[in-house]
Amino acid sequence: METTDEDLAIAREAMSKVPFLAGIDPASCTIERLYGLTNKVYRVDTPDGTYCVRVPGDGTEGFIDRSVEQVNARAAAAAGVSPEVLHFGDDAVMVTPFLGDTTTMSQELLQTLPGAPARAGEAFRKLHTSGQTFEFRFELFAMIDDYLAHLDKLGVTTFPDGYHDTVAEAQAVREALAAHTVPLVACHCDPMVENMLDDGKRMWIIDWEYSGMNDPLWDLGDFSVEAGFGPDHDHEMMEAYFGRAPRPSEQGRMVLYKAMCDLLWTLWGLIAHANGNPADDFWAYSVNRFERCKSLMNDPAFKDHTAAVRAG
C-alpha cells in the first residue's frame, strides 16, 4: 500500500506512546504502510530492530473487545503460531516483531504454492491442540444477533436482498451443528488470507481481533472460503489437519461453516460500510459474501452435508 504523509504522522504518534520506541528519532526510521482492512498497520525499521505497529481503526471499538484481543494474542504467541506481543497499550496500539523472510498470503499464492494448503492445516492444528485458553466464546448465531443489533444502532435498514430469510433458513444448520457438539478450542475465527504468513516451511497466523473459543472446524471452513479453495485444496488442508482423510461429519461441518461464515461476515461488511471505512467497497463486499452463502446453501450437496453433521 502507498505510505502517505498522514500514515507517517499516525505511525510516529503511535511510536511516541510505546516506551521502547518513544526515544528513537523518527528520522532514523523507515515506515511502510502494510495491508489492513479495518486497522492501520505499519512496518517500522529502526536502528534497534524491525517492528510491526498496529493502530486500531476508527469505529472498531464498537464491535471489537481489545482487552480480549490482547489476552488472546499473547496466548497465540505462547502456542507458537503468532509473533510475541511486545506492547499492547490502553489505546490498543500493538507492537510485535516484524516477521522477516515470510510472504503474506493471497488467494493465488495459497492455490499455487506447493504445500500451502497443508501448511495452513498444520498451523491450525498447532493452534487448536495447543491447550491455550482464549477469552471470549465465539458463538456464531449470537454474533449474528449482536451484529444486527449494532447495525440497528447505526441506523442501517438496507440489507442484501433476502438476508433475513436466509438467516431463518440457517436454523436447520444450527440444529445440525447442535446435534453433536464438539470440544471448544482456541480458534482464530477470522482467517483472512492476509492473516497467514508463509516462510515455505510453516505458516504463522496474525491478527486476533475476533478470536475465541470455538468449534475448530470453523477456522478450516472460513479459511477455505477466504482462500477460494476448491475440493483438491480442501482435501490437502483437511488431511494435513487430521493426519488422515476427514470423516463425512467432519467434512460436512467444515462445509456448513463455509456458508455460515459468509452469512456472518456479510453483516461485518455492512458495519464497515456504515462506518465509512475507505479501505474497500464494503457494500459490494457484503453483497458478494451473501450471494456466495446463498449459492452454497442452495447446492443440493449442502443438504447431504447437513444430514452428515446431524448424524454425527
C-alpha positions in Angstrom: 0.0 0.0 0.0 1.1 3.6 -0.5 2.5 5.2 2.6 1.2 8.8 2.8 2.3 11.7 4.9 -0.8 11.1 7.1 0.4 7.5 7.6 3.8 8.7 8.7 2.2 11.1 11.2 -0.1 8.3 12.6 2.8 5.8 12.9 5.1 8.3 14.5 2.4 9.3 17.0 1.8 5.7 17.9 5.6 5.1 18.3 5.7 8.0 20.8 3.3 6.1 23.1 5.4 2.9 23.1 8.1 3.1 25.8 10.8 1.2 23.9 10.1 3.2 20.6 9.5 6.6 22.1 13.1 7.5 22.4 14.0 6.6 18.9 14.5 9.5 16.4 11.7 9.1 13.8 14.1 10.5 11.2 16.2 7.4 11.7 13.3 5.1 10.9 11.8 3.8 7.7 8.0 3.4 7.9 5.9 1.4 5.4 2.1 1.1 5.4 1.0 -2.6 5.2 -2.3 -4.1 4.3 -5.2 -3.8 6.7 -8.9 -3.7 6.2 -10.0 -2.1 9.5 -6.7 -1.0 11.1 -3.6 0.9 10.1 -0.6 -1.4 10.1 3.0 -0.3 9.6 6.4 -1.9 9.2 8.8 0.2 11.2 12.5 -0.3 10.6 14.5 1.3 13.4 18.2 1.2 14.4 17.2 -1.3 17.1 15.1 -3.7 15.0 12.1 -4.0 12.8 8.6 -4.0 14.2 5.0 -4.2 13.2 2.9 -1.4 14.6 -0.9 -1.8 14.6 -3.1 1.3 15.1 -6.8 0.5 15.7 -9.2 1.7 13.0 -11.9 4.3 13.6 -15.1 2.8 14.9 -13.7 -0.6 15.7 -14.3 -0.1 19.4 -18.0 -0.6 18.7 -17.5 -4.3 17.8 -14.0 -5.4 18.9 -13.1 -6.0 22.6 -9.4 -5.0 22.6 -8.9 -6.4 26.1 -9.9 -9.8 24.8 -7.7 -9.4 21.8 -4.6 -8.7 24.0 -5.1 -11.8 26.1 -5.6 -14.0 23.0 -2.7 -12.5 21.0 -0.4 -13.3 23.9 -1.8 -16.9 24.2 -1.4 -17.4 20.4 2.2 -16.4 20.7 2.6 -18.9 23.6 1.1 -21.5 21.3 3.9 -20.8 18.8 1.7 -19.8 15.9 2.0 -16.0 16.2 4.7 -13.4 17.0 5.4 -12.2 20.5 3.3 -9.2 21.7 5.9 -6.6 22.7 3.5 -3.9 23.6 -0.3 -3.5 23.9 -1.4 -0.1 25.1 -4.6 1.1 26.6 -5.2 2.8 23.2 -4.9 -0.7 21.6 -1.7 0.2 19.7 0.0 -3.1 19.4 3.7 -3.8 18.6 5.2 -7.2 17.6 8.4 -8.2 15.9 8.2 -8.0 12.1 8.4 -11.5 10.7 11.1 -11.3 8.0 11.5 -13.9 5.3 7.8 -14.5 5.2 5.3 -13.9 2.5 1.8 -12.5 3.1 -0.6 -15.0 1.6 -3.1 -14.3 -1.2 -5.7 -16.5 -2.8 -3.4 -17.0 -5.8 -0.4 -18.0 -3.6 -2.4 -20.3 -1.4 -3.8 -22.1 -4.5 -0.5 -22.3 -6.4 2.4 -22.6 -3.8 3.2 -26.3 -3.4 2.2 -27.5 0.1 0.5 -24.2 1.1 -2.9 -25.7 1.9 -1.2 -28.4 4.0 0.9 -25.8 5.9 -2.2 -23.9 6.7 -3.9 -27.0 8.0 -0.8 -27.8 10.1 -0.8 -24.2 11.6 -4.5 -24.5 12.6 -3.8 -27.9 14.1 -0.9 -26.5 16.2 -3.2 -23.7 17.5 -6.2 -25.9 18.1 -4.1 -28.6 20.0 -2.0 -26.1 22.0 -4.1 -26.3 25.1 -4.3 -22.5 25.2 -7.5 -20.9 26.6 -8.8 -17.8 24.9 -11.0 -15.2 26.3 -14.5 -14.9 24.6 -16.7 -17.6 23.3 -17.2 -17.2 19.5 -20.8 -18.1 19.1 -21.9 -17.8 15.5 -25.6 -17.2 15.9 -25.3 -14.9 18.9 -22.8 -12.8 16.9 -25.3 -12.5 14.1 -27.8 -11.2 16.6 -25.2 -8.8 18.1 -24.2 -7.5 14.7 -27.8 -7.0 13.7 -28.4 -5.0 16.9 -25.3 -2.9 16.2 -26.5 -2.2 12.7 -29.8 -1.1 14.2 -28.0 1.3 16.5 -26.1 2.7 13.4 -29.5 3.2 11.7 -28.8 0.7 9.0 -32.0 -0.6 7.4 -30.8 -1.7 4.0 -29.5 -5.3 3.6 -28.7 -7.5 0.7 -32.0 -8.8 -0.7 -33.2 -11.9 1.2 -30.7 -11.7 4.0 -33.2 -12.1 6.9 -34.9 -15.0 5.1 -31.6 -16.8 4.8 -30.9 -16.3 8.5 -34.2 -18.1 9.2 -33.3 -20.9 6.8 -30.0 -21.3 8.6 -31.9 -22.6 11.6 -31.6 -26.1 10.1 -27.8 -25.7 10.1 -27.9 -24.5 13.7 -29.8 -27.6 14.7 -27.5 -29.9 12.8 -24.4 -28.4 14.4 -26.0 -28.5 17.9 -26.9 -32.2 17.5 -23.3 -33.3 18.1 -21.3 -30.6 19.9 -17.5 -30.7 19.8 -15.0 -29.6 22.4 -14.2 -25.9 22.0 -10.6 -24.9 21.4 -8.6 -21.7 20.9 -9.5 -20.5 17.4 -8.6 -17.6 15.2 -12.2 -17.2 13.9 -11.3 -14.7 11.2 -8.6 -16.4 9.0 -8.4 -14.0 6.1 -5.6 -15.0 3.7 -3.6 -11.8 4.7 -3.5 -13.1 8.2 -1.4 -16.0 7.1 2.4 -15.5 6.7 4.3 -18.3 5.0 8.1 -18.9 5.0 7.9 -22.0 2.8 8.2 -24.4 5.8 5.5 -23.2 8.1 2.8 -20.6 8.4 2.3 -18.0 11.0 -1.1 -16.6 12.0 -1.6 -13.0 12.9 -4.5 -10.6 13.9 -6.6 -11.9 16.8 -9.4 -9.4 16.9 -12.2 -11.9 16.5 -10.5 -14.9 18.2 -12.1 -17.0 20.9 -13.0 -20.5 22.0 -14.9 -22.1 19.1 -15.6 -25.2 17.1 -12.2 -25.9 15.3 -13.9 -26.7 12.0 -15.0 -23.0 11.8 -11.4 -22.0 11.2 -11.0 -24.5 8.4 -14.3 -23.7 6.7 -13.8 -19.9 7.0 -10.2 -20.2 5.7 -11.3 -22.4 2.7 -13.7 -19.6 1.7 -11.1 -16.8 2.1 -8.6 -18.8 0.2 -11.0 -19.6 -2.6 -10.2 -23.3 -2.2 -11.7 -26.0 -4.4 -12.1 -29.6 -3.5 -8.5 -30.6 -4.0 -7.2 -27.8 -1.8 -9.8 -28.6 0.9 -8.7 -32.2 0.8 -5.0 -31.3 1.2 -5.7 -28.9 4.0 -8.1 -31.3 5.9 -5.7 -34.3 5.5 -2.8 -32.3 6.9 -5.0 -31.1 9.8 -6.3 -34.5 10.8 -3.4 -36.7 9.6 -6.0 -38.7 7.7 -9.0 -38.3 5.4 -11.8 -36.4 7.2 -14.9 -38.3 8.2 -18.2 -37.3 6.4 -19.4 -35.4 9.6 -16.1 -33.5 9.7 -16.2 -32.6 6.1 -19.8 -31.6 6.4 -19.1 -29.5 9.4 -16.4 -27.6 7.5 -18.8 -27.0 4.5 -21.6 -25.8 6.8 -19.2 -23.3 8.3 -18.2 -22.1 4.8 -21.8 -20.9 4.3 -22.2 -19.6 7.8 -19.0 -17.5 7.8 -20.3 -15.7 4.7 -23.7 -15.2 6.5 -21.9 -13.6 9.5 -19.2 -11.5 7.6 -21.9 -10.0 5.4 -23.0 -8.1 8.5 -19.4 -7.2 9.3 -19.2 -5.6 5.9 -22.4 -3.7 6.4 -20.9 -2.3 9.7 -17.7 -1.2 7.9 -19.9 0.3 5.1 -21.9 2.2 7.7 -18.7 3.4 9.4 -17.5 4.8 6.1 -14.4 2.6 6.1 -12.4 3.7 3.0 -10.4 0.5 2.6 -12.9 -1.2 0.3 -16.3 -1.0 -1.2 -18.0 -2.8 1.7 -21.5 -2.7 0.3 -20.2 -4.8 -2.7 -18.2 -6.9 -0.2 -21.4 -7.7 1.7 -23.4 -8.5 -1.4 -20.7 -10.8 -2.7 -20.4 -12.6 0.6 -24.2 -13.1 0.8 -24.6 -14.3 -2.8 -21.8 -16.9 -2.2 -23.6 -18.0 1.0 -26.9 -18.5 -0.8 -25.2 -20.3 -3.7 -23.7 -22.8 -1.3 -26.8 -23.3 0.7 -28.8 -23.9 -2.5 -26.4 -26.5 -3.7 -28.1 -30.0 -3.4 -25.0 -31.4 -1.8 -25.4 -28.9 1.1 -28.4 -30.9 2.4 -26.2 -34.0 2.4 -23.6 -32.3 4.4 -26.2 -31.1 6.9 -27.5 -34.6 7.2 -24.0 -36.0 7.8 -23.4 -33.4 10.5 -26.7 -34.2 12.2 -26.0 -37.9 12.1 -22.5 -37.4 13.6 
